Amino acid sequence: MLRTVLILITFFISEAATADVLNTGDTAWMVTATALVLFMTLPGLALFYSGLVRSKNVLSVLMQCFALACLMSILWVVLCYGLAFGDGGEWNSYVGLGHFLLGETSRVNLSGTIPETVWVMFQMTFAIITPALIVGGFAERMKFSSILVFSSLWLILVYSPVCHWVWGGGWLGELGLLDYAGGTVVHINAGVAAIVAAVVLGNRKGFPDTPMPPHNLTMTVTGASMLWVGWFGFNAGSALAANNDAGMAMLATHISAAAASLAWMAIEWYRFGKPSVLGIVTGMVAGLGTITPASGFVGPLGALIIGISAGFVCYFATQIIKRTLKIDDSLDVFPVHGVGGILGTILAGVFVSAEFGGSGYSEDVTMGAQVWIQIVGVLATLIWCGVMSFVILKVVDRLMGLRTSEEDETKGLDIAEHNERGYII
């Protein structure tokens, strides 16, 4: 009898220990991290991008980032959270279902140790910034109405399924893909969509012969600095708890950003005799994007190597895209985010090794096997995003047209699309 009682007590204690219990420390950190990720888009990315365009288009980029933040939020609540994190039943390897209009979410539900509402909001900020990143690929030449329609369809048909594959219980997660905070889901997705859009729309009038320098680098550096700070919410927040993983993700993120900035600066200094402000902040973004999929898995050594690699690889990728291929990816979304996401996702499979200070491989998984899984994840995202983005762009172009008129492009989208000016002097 005593033995039976002890077994029952042990069982109930074990059940209580494994049940979801609200942790106020984790919740406080995740609320903060969520705010930091939203801070990345508004105002960080908005200022970073708007400083890079010409003065006649500054308001158009600010408007696009702001409007997308609003529209993606509503779509996430109505449909896309369910597609990304719902249970798809027999289709669960590919897409989720349910949770539409957050009908199954209440203020008392938990997701691990945090309220489910916080989890929904945290993931919403990822769904906001990813379409906003794509804006850099077609800046200064796409109609505002078409941007809204394209981004809405893209969130539903591209972002949400890939998010489910990786984080929602889909096939890439089951395969063992390491993507801590969005190398595939965010950066490869955004980069590929941006370069496909750049090719479909065609180059801006005058590119590449006419110089199109940033109109306000002060604004760009301010936005870049906000991105750096906000990225700690992006990567360290993906630990979903105030724990050791969050601390290492934050450290790795900072190391990579600093290393990539210096690497990019060094290349320009060597090649042109002077380091540029634009170069060092672009290198920073490359370092942040590249460490994102690896941030919670690698140690300081891995972060340092990934950051240096990001500076060099992404720098030369920008030269190839714009100078060799002459593709007008206006704000270098693919060479910085797309190439960075590919590089970081693959290197995560190397530097997760405990020998390099990483968290270590799963049981019976070798470095070669993990790297192959990472490559599969990269290729799957590239193919799905590339094909679907092309189809969506063509459909939108057929229905309403993608590109502004040549007259409006010359006039500037601030006046043509919004009847306002960024500067009245």
PyMOL commands that set and color helices and strands:
alter all, ss='L'
color gray80, all
select helices_A, chain A and resi 2-18+24-52+55-85+89-91+100-102+116-138+144-167+171-175+183-201+217-239+244-272+277-291+300-324+333-351+354-356+367-400+406-411+413-418
alter helices_A, ss='H'
color red, helices_A
select strands_A, chain A and resi 110-111+114-115
alter strands_A, ss='S'
color yellow, strands_A
deselect
rebuild
show_as cartoon
